Each structure stands twice: as C-alpha cells, then as structure tokens.
C-alpha cells in the first residue's frame, strides 16, 4: 500500500504551550474520530492474548528484568484481568501511538497525524488514553473528562461520559504497563537509555490511575518508584 505524507512543519503538540485548550482538544479528537471509523480493510486485530502479553511486560521486563524485583503473582493476575477488560471495549481503528509527539498543528488549524506503522483494530480507549494521559504530565482528571466529553459530542456511542472515562482509564493502565516494559527492554536489549527518564512519570501515572479507579494497591509498585530515580541516574551517567 502506498502512503503519501506531506510535511507537517514543526508545530508538534509535544512542544505546544497549551496543547489541551478546548480548540486543540476538539481539533485533535475530530481527527481521531475520523481515523477510528475509516473503512480500512485487513487491519490486524489486537486480540485479548495480545493485550495480555503487552500488559505482562510490566512485570516480566520492567519489574523483574530491569529493576530486579521479585515476581508479584497478585500483580500478574491483575494485569491479565485488566487486559481482558480492555479487550471487551468497542473495537475501532487504533493508531496505537496517538501521543502528542505524533500530532502536529497545521496552518489551517487542523491536526496532522504521523507514524501509522502500528495501525490496528483495537479497543476504543487506547488512543484517547494516549492523548489525554500524557507520559510527560501528571494525570489530570479534568483533562480526561474534557477529552471524553468532546469525543462523545463527535461520536454516537451508546454510553455516558462516566463510562467512557472508565474505559480510557483502564486502557491507560494497560497502555502504561506495556510501555514500561517496552522502554525497559529497549535499554536491556539495545542499550538505548534515552527513554529511561520517562519511566518514573509513567509509573506514577499508573499508580495514580489505580487510585482514581479505587483498584487494588501494590506495594511492589511503590518499591519500584523509590528505585527508579537512582537506577536511571546511574545508567545515564555511564
């Protein structure tokens, strides 16, 4: 399949001073809504087993291999159940990396999207979580509520704002679990340490979301949060 992409310029939302203004949220979610429902044939499907495997990277790679912490069977079971819950969400086209660094403000006020190599058919909450629960910012319930409310104005889903917020929070947990493992593995296998400083905020956001959802707390995650700064600092000095 031939893909043609114009130059989007340099106004990446990652560096925009106010990426979550009402106008930019609306412009971004208009493009997300269009993407989610484009008639694209033969997209690979994110199956429950894929989501379980991705979430398990938090335990096997991030906690065990990178931080050298013991296996927590309760966390393993939690991550599997989490992935199954996310898998039950409505299925849409899923960019799978719908973050500010892949979004650009164009001269006409629309949002351009790059990096479609991981496009799949997957759970509704994943891409919205990627946008409104940012790896570089603390979890902001008002931002999440605003994004969910805006998407529901653009869509015709048969569920409430509160139901969509819960889907997004659950998807964010699965997504953050995957990314903690992926970024740790990037260092372990390729000695690429440039994303390791992001691990602390990603884990903080995971813990904060479990609190928002009144889910089980895991002491091993607090242990990990204490270890990360020293571990990453030592690696980055090498």
C-alpha atoms as a printed R data frame, in Angstrom:
    type eleno elety resid chain resno       x       y      z
1   ATOM     1    CA   UNK     A     1   0.000   0.000  0.000
2   ATOM     2    CA   UNK     A     2   1.383   3.405 -0.994
3   ATOM     3    CA   UNK     A     3   1.340   6.069  1.701
4   ATOM     4    CA   UNK     A     4   1.929   9.733  0.829
5   ATOM     5    CA   UNK     A     5   2.591  12.184  3.656
6   ATOM     6    CA   UNK     A     6   3.090  15.923  3.326
7   ATOM     7    CA   UNK     A     7   5.489  17.930  5.505
8   ATOM     8    CA   UNK     A     8   3.568  18.881  8.652
9   ATOM     9    CA   UNK     A     9   6.111  21.506  9.729
10  ATOM    10    CA   UNK     A    10   7.455  21.889 13.247
11  ATOM    11    CA   UNK     A    11   4.386  22.721 15.368
12  ATOM    12    CA   UNK     A    12   4.304  19.399 17.215
13  ATOM    13    CA   UNK     A    13   1.795  19.281 20.069
14  ATOM    14    CA   UNK     A    14   4.510  17.876 22.332
15  ATOM    15    CA   UNK     A    15   6.064  21.341 22.384
16  ATOM    16    CA   UNK     A    16   2.906  23.415 22.124
17  ATOM    17    CA   UNK     A    17   2.406  25.770 25.108
18  ATOM    18    CA   UNK     A    18  -1.282  24.873 25.501
19  ATOM    19    CA   UNK     A    19  -1.999  21.523 23.828
20  ATOM    20    CA   UNK     A    20  -5.149  20.915 25.856
21  ATOM    21    CA   UNK     A    21  -7.011  24.093 25.013
22  ATOM    22    CA   UNK     A    22 -10.626  23.470 24.032
23  ATOM    23    CA   UNK     A    23  -9.866  24.265 20.375
24  ATOM    24    CA   UNK     A    24  -6.922  21.868 20.193
25  ATOM    25    CA   UNK     A    25  -8.773  19.096 22.010
26  ATOM    26    CA   UNK     A    26 -11.626  19.437 19.528
27  ATOM    27    CA   UNK     A    27  -9.305  19.554 16.501
28  ATOM    28    CA   UNK     A    28  -7.366  16.513 17.734
29  ATOM    29    CA   UNK     A    29 -10.422  14.439 18.524
30  ATOM    30    CA   UNK     A    30 -12.053  15.304 15.202
31  ATOM    31    CA   UNK     A    31  -9.108  13.614 13.509
32  ATOM    32    CA   UNK     A    32  -9.186  10.712 15.955
33  ATOM    33    CA   UNK     A    33 -12.897  10.204 15.293
34  ATOM    34    CA   UNK     A    34 -12.302  10.176 11.540
35  ATOM    35    CA   UNK     A    35  -9.417   7.736 11.917
36  ATOM    36    CA   UNK     A    36 -11.383   5.379 14.147
37  ATOM    37    CA   UNK     A    37 -14.093   4.859 11.537
38  ATOM    38    CA   UNK     A    38 -12.191   4.921  8.253
39  ATOM    39    CA   UNK     A    39 -13.109   1.872  6.121
40  ATOM    40    CA   UNK     A    40  -9.699   0.152  6.098
41  ATOM    41    CA   UNK     A    41  -9.592  -3.488  5.027
42  ATOM    42    CA   UNK     A    42  -7.490  -6.218  6.604
43  ATOM    43    CA   UNK     A    43  -6.212  -4.320  9.628
44  ATOM    44    CA   UNK     A    44  -4.543  -6.639 12.150
45  ATOM    45    CA   UNK     A    45  -6.698  -7.182 15.213
46  ATOM    46    CA   UNK     A    46  -5.500  -6.587 18.765
47  ATOM    47    CA   UNK     A    47  -6.757  -9.802 20.327
48  ATOM    48    CA   UNK     A    48  -7.123 -10.443 24.072
49  ATOM    49    CA   UNK     A    49  -3.963 -12.573 24.064
50  ATOM    50    CA   UNK     A    50  -2.021  -9.659 22.551
51  ATOM    51    CA   UNK     A    51  -3.255  -7.239 25.197
52  ATOM    52    CA   UNK     A    52  -2.414  -9.729 27.971
53  ATOM    53    CA   UNK     A    53   1.101 -10.252 26.608
54  ATOM    54    CA   UNK     A    54   1.655  -6.499 26.339
55  ATOM    55    CA   UNK     A    55   0.479  -5.798 29.890
56  ATOM    56    CA   UNK     A    56   2.618  -8.618 31.277
57  ATOM    57    CA   UNK     A    57   5.763  -6.780 30.141
58  ATOM    58    CA   UNK     A    58   5.373  -4.542 33.173
59  ATOM    59    CA   UNK     A    59   6.008  -7.498 35.480
60  ATOM    60    CA   UNK     A    60   8.434  -9.590 33.443
61  ATOM    61    CA   UNK     A    61  10.612  -6.885 31.875
62  ATOM    62    CA   UNK     A    62  10.210  -3.662 33.859
63  ATOM    63    CA   UNK     A    63   9.946  -5.024 37.399
64  ATOM    64    CA   UNK     A    64  11.859  -8.304 37.177
65  ATOM    65    CA   UNK     A    65  14.500  -7.843 34.480
66  ATOM    66    CA   UNK     A    66  15.150  -4.097 34.728
67  ATOM    67    CA   UNK     A    67  14.556  -3.314 38.419
68  ATOM    68    CA   UNK     A    68  15.356  -6.868 39.633
69  ATOM    69    CA   UNK     A    69  12.310  -7.021 41.873
70  ATOM    70    CA   UNK     A    70  10.561 -10.318 42.705
71  ATOM    71    CA   UNK     A    71   7.522 -11.579 40.860
72  ATOM    72    CA   UNK     A    72   4.215 -10.479 42.353
73  ATOM    73    CA   UNK     A    73   1.555 -13.053 41.466
74  ATOM    74    CA   UNK     A    74  -1.258 -10.748 42.517
75  ATOM    75    CA   UNK     A    75   0.006  -8.079 40.126
76  ATOM    76    CA   UNK     A    76   0.301 -10.669 37.347
77  ATOM    77    CA   UNK     A    77  -3.334 -11.664 37.840
78  ATOM    78    CA   UNK     A    78  -4.384  -8.010 37.991
79  ATOM    79    CA   UNK     A    79  -2.629  -7.227 34.699
80  ATOM    80    CA   UNK     A    80  -4.259 -10.183 32.957
81  ATOM    81    CA   UNK     A    81  -7.733  -9.223 34.153
82  ATOM    82    CA   UNK     A    82  -7.042  -5.614 33.199
83  ATOM    83    CA   UNK     A    83  -6.134  -6.631 29.649
84  ATOM    84    CA   UNK     A    84  -9.281  -8.745 29.329
85  ATOM    85    CA   UNK     A    85 -11.395  -5.809 30.492
86  ATOM    86    CA   UNK     A    86  -9.798  -3.531 27.886
87  ATOM    87    CA   UNK     A    87 -10.274  -6.186 25.197
88  ATOM    88    CA   UNK     A    88 -14.040  -6.089 25.855
89  ATOM    89    CA   UNK     A    89 -14.275  -2.421 24.828
90  ATOM    90    CA   UNK     A    90 -15.828  -1.444 21.460
91  ATOM    91    CA   UNK     A    91 -13.415  -2.026 18.583
92  ATOM    92    CA   UNK     A    92 -12.242   0.827 16.333
93  ATOM    93    CA   UNK     A    93  -9.250   1.638 14.161
94  ATOM    94    CA   UNK     A    94  -6.405   2.175 16.625
95  ATOM    95    CA   UNK     A    95  -3.326   4.256 15.766
96  ATOM    96    CA   UNK     A    96  -1.674   2.651 18.821
97  ATOM    97    CA   UNK     A    97   0.729   5.562 19.373
98  ATOM    98    CA   UNK     A    98  -1.678   8.500 19.481
99  ATOM    99    CA   UNK     A    99   0.510  10.801 21.562
100 ATOM   100    CA   UNK     A   100   1.324  14.491 21.305
101 ATOM   101    CA   UNK     A   101   4.705  13.761 19.717
102 ATOM   102    CA   UNK     A   102   2.874  12.275 16.716
103 ATOM   103    CA   UNK     A   103   0.388  15.143 16.391
104 ATOM   104    CA   UNK     A   104   1.031  18.412 14.557
105 ATOM   105    CA   UNK     A   105  -0.948  21.645 14.378
106 ATOM   106    CA   UNK     A   106  -1.323  22.627 10.725
107 ATOM   107    CA   UNK     A   107  -1.642  26.126  9.287
108 ATOM   108    CA   UNK     A   108  -5.372  25.602  8.674
109 ATOM   109    CA   UNK     A   109  -5.990  24.738 12.343
110 ATOM   110    CA   UNK     A   110  -6.402  21.001 11.728
111 ATOM   111    CA   UNK     A   111  -4.266  18.297 13.325
112 ATOM   112    CA   UNK     A   112  -1.906  16.156 11.266
113 ATOM   113    CA   UNK     A   113  -1.035  12.645 12.436
114 ATOM   114    CA   UNK     A   114   2.201  10.756 11.706
115 ATOM   115    CA   UNK     A   115   3.567   7.235 12.337
116 ATOM   116    CA   UNK     A   116   0.854   4.838 11.227
117 ATOM   117    CA   UNK     A   117   3.053   1.747 11.141
118 ATOM   118    CA   UNK     A   118   1.301   0.181 14.150
119 ATOM   119    CA   UNK     A   119  -2.277   0.864 12.996
120 ATOM   120    CA   UNK     A   120  -4.590  -1.902 14.195
121 ATOM   121    CA   UNK     A   121  -8.172  -2.712 15.038
122 ATOM   122    CA   UNK     A   122  -8.387  -2.392 18.778
123 ATOM   123    CA   UNK     A   123 -10.129  -1.115 21.924
124 ATOM   124    CA   UNK     A   124 -11.729   2.315 21.831
125 ATOM   125    CA   UNK     A   125  -9.937   3.657 24.901
126 ATOM   126    CA   UNK     A   126  -6.325   3.140 23.850
127 ATOM   127    CA   UNK     A   127  -5.818   6.106 21.522
128 ATOM   128    CA   UNK     A   128  -7.827   8.511 23.646
129 ATOM   129    CA   UNK     A   129  -5.728   7.444 26.636
130 ATOM   130    CA   UNK     A   130  -2.573   8.130 24.631
131 ATOM   131    CA   UNK     A   131  -3.664  11.715 24.067
132 ATOM   132    CA   UNK     A   132  -5.226  12.751 27.372
133 ATOM   133    CA   UNK     A   133  -2.995  10.764 29.771
134 ATOM   134    CA   UNK     A   134   0.403  12.007 28.739
135 ATOM   135    CA   UNK     A   135   3.709  10.341 29.661
136 ATOM   136    CA   UNK     A   136   5.270  13.730 30.397
137 ATOM   137    CA   UNK     A   137   2.498  15.118 32.594
138 ATOM   138    CA   UNK     A   138   0.710  14.068 35.756
139 ATOM   139    CA   UNK     A   139  -2.743  12.526 35.469
140 ATOM   140    CA   UNK     A   140  -5.352  15.293 35.273
141 ATOM   141    CA   UNK     A   141  -8.944  14.175 35.833
142 ATOM   142    CA   UNK     A   142 -10.354  17.402 34.386
143 ATOM   143    CA   UNK     A   143  -8.330  16.940 31.184
144 ATOM   144    CA   UNK     A   144  -9.569  13.362 30.872
145 ATOM   145    CA   UNK     A   145 -13.177  14.416 31.461
146 ATOM   146    CA   UNK     A   146 -12.911  17.191 28.870
147 ATOM   147    CA   UNK     A   147 -11.464  14.859 26.235
148 ATOM   148    CA   UNK     A   148 -14.081  12.178 26.836
149 ATOM   149    CA   UNK     A   149 -16.908  14.701 26.767
150 ATOM   150    CA   UNK     A   150 -15.613  16.151 23.499
151 ATOM   151    CA   UNK     A   151 -15.299  12.754 21.806
152 ATOM   152    CA   UNK     A   152 -18.867  11.875 22.772
153 ATOM   153    CA   UNK     A   153 -20.047  15.113 21.159
154 ATOM   154    CA   UNK     A   154 -18.374  13.986 17.935
155 ATOM   155    CA   UNK     A   155 -19.465  10.343 18.142
156 ATOM   156    CA   UNK     A   156 -22.727   8.466 18.663
157 ATOM   157    CA   UNK     A   157 -21.749   5.839 21.186
158 ATOM   158    CA   UNK     A   158 -24.412   4.472 23.483
159 ATOM   159    CA   UNK     A   159 -22.663   5.128 26.750
160 ATOM   160    CA   UNK     A   160 -22.196   8.007 29.180
161 ATOM   161    CA   UNK     A   161 -19.261  10.305 29.850
162 ATOM   162    CA   UNK     A   162 -18.516   8.372 33.039
163 ATOM   163    CA   UNK     A   163 -18.452   5.043 31.181
164 ATOM   164    CA   UNK     A   164 -16.051   6.408 28.563
165 ATOM   165    CA   UNK     A   165 -13.813   7.886 31.275
166 ATOM   166    CA   UNK     A   166 -13.579   4.451 32.909
167 ATOM   167    CA   UNK     A   167 -12.723   2.827 29.551
168 ATOM   168    CA   UNK     A   168  -9.979   5.390 28.982
169 ATOM   169    CA   UNK     A   169  -8.525   4.936 32.469
170 ATOM   170    CA   UNK     A   170  -8.483   1.146 32.095
171 ATOM   171    CA   UNK     A   171  -6.916   1.432 28.640
172 ATOM   172    CA   UNK     A   172  -4.313   3.830 30.049
173 ATOM   173    CA   UNK     A   173  -3.331   1.247 32.678
174 ATOM   174    CA   UNK     A   174  -2.864  -1.439 30.027
175 ATOM   175    CA   UNK     A   175  -1.004   1.005 27.791
176 ATOM   176    CA   UNK     A   176   1.323   2.229 30.535
177 ATOM   177    CA   UNK     A   177   2.050  -1.332 31.634
178 ATOM   178    CA   UNK     A   178   3.074  -2.171 28.055
179 ATOM   179    CA   UNK     A   179   5.215   0.929 27.638
180 ATOM   180    CA   UNK     A   180   7.051   0.421 30.928
181 ATOM   181    CA   UNK     A   181   8.102  -2.972 29.599
182 ATOM   182    CA   UNK     A   182   8.913  -1.758 26.080
183 ATOM   183    CA   UNK     A   183  11.124   1.134 27.214
184 ATOM   184    CA   UNK     A   184  12.935  -1.048 29.743
185 ATOM   185    CA   UNK     A   185  13.521  -3.691 27.091
186 ATOM   186    CA   UNK     A   186  14.876  -1.056 24.715
187 ATOM   187    CA   UNK     A   187  17.668  -0.489 27.195
188 ATOM   188    CA   UNK     A   188  18.183  -4.128 28.194
189 ATOM   189    CA   UNK     A   189  18.466  -5.429 24.628
190 ATOM   190    CA   UNK     A   190  19.866  -2.433 22.728
191 ATOM   191    CA   UNK     A   191  21.435  -0.285 25.479
192 ATOM   192    CA   UNK     A   192  19.233   2.614 24.361
193 ATOM   193    CA   UNK     A   193  18.719   4.655 27.520
194 ATOM   194    CA   UNK     A   194  17.197   7.845 26.108
195 ATOM   195    CA   UNK     A   195  13.645   6.974 27.237
196 ATOM   196    CA   UNK     A   196  14.533   5.654 30.691
197 ATOM   197    CA   UNK     A   197  13.929   9.064 32.364
198 ATOM   198    CA   UNK     A   198  10.269   8.722 31.275
199 ATOM   199    CA   UNK     A   199   9.723   5.588 33.375
200 ATOM   200    CA   UNK     A   200   9.162   7.424 36.650
201 ATOM   201    CA   UNK     A   201   6.267   9.566 35.385
202 ATOM   202    CA   UNK     A   202   4.698   6.631 33.523
203 ATOM   203    CA   UNK     A   203   4.730   4.541 36.706
204 ATOM   204    CA   UNK     A   204   3.426   7.449 38.795
205 ATOM   205    CA   UNK     A   205   0.553   7.799 36.348
206 ATOM   206    CA   UNK     A   206  -0.173   4.056 36.571
207 ATOM   207    CA   UNK     A   207  -0.354   4.267 40.368
208 ATOM   208    CA   UNK     A   208  -2.492   7.418 40.262
209 ATOM   209    CA   UNK     A   209  -4.962   5.836 37.841
210 ATOM   210    CA   UNK     A   210  -5.391   2.761 40.049
211 ATOM   211    CA   UNK     A   211  -6.217   5.190 42.860
212 ATOM   212    CA   UNK     A   212  -8.749   7.075 40.702
213 ATOM   213    CA   UNK     A   213 -10.449   3.773 39.912
214 ATOM   214    CA   UNK     A   214 -10.292   2.578 43.550
215 ATOM   215    CA   UNK     A   215  -8.378  -0.500 42.468
216 ATOM   216    CA   UNK     A   216  -6.016  -2.651 44.485
217 ATOM   217    CA   UNK     A   217  -2.745  -1.052 45.564
218 ATOM   218    CA   UNK     A   218   0.526  -2.951 45.059
219 ATOM   219    CA   UNK     A   219   3.439  -2.284 47.394
220 ATOM   220    CA   UNK     A   220   5.892  -3.520 44.761
221 ATOM   221    CA   UNK     A   221   4.989  -0.503 42.612
222 ATOM   222    CA   UNK     A   222   5.865   1.870 45.445
223 ATOM   223    CA   UNK     A   223   9.158  -0.024 45.804
224 ATOM   224    CA   UNK     A   224   9.761   0.441 42.079
225 ATOM   225    CA   UNK     A   225   9.011   4.144 42.323
226 ATOM   226    CA   UNK     A   226  11.690   4.537 45.012
227 ATOM   227    CA   UNK     A   227  14.278   2.604 42.995
228 ATOM   228    CA   UNK     A   228  13.798   4.179 39.559
229 ATOM   229    CA   UNK     A   229  15.467   7.597 40.070
230 ATOM   230    CA   UNK     A   230  18.729   6.127 41.386
231 ATOM   231    CA   UNK     A   231  18.778   3.309 38.825
232 ATOM   232    CA   UNK     A   232  18.139   5.601 35.850
233 ATOM   233    CA   UNK     A   233  20.599   8.236 37.076
234 ATOM   234    CA   UNK     A   234  23.360   5.625 37.369
235 ATOM   235    CA   UNK     A   235  22.684   4.322 33.856
236 ATOM   236    CA   UNK     A   236  22.551   7.765 32.289
237 ATOM   237    CA   UNK     A   237  25.931   8.704 33.824
238 ATOM   238    CA   UNK     A   238  27.660   5.810 32.078
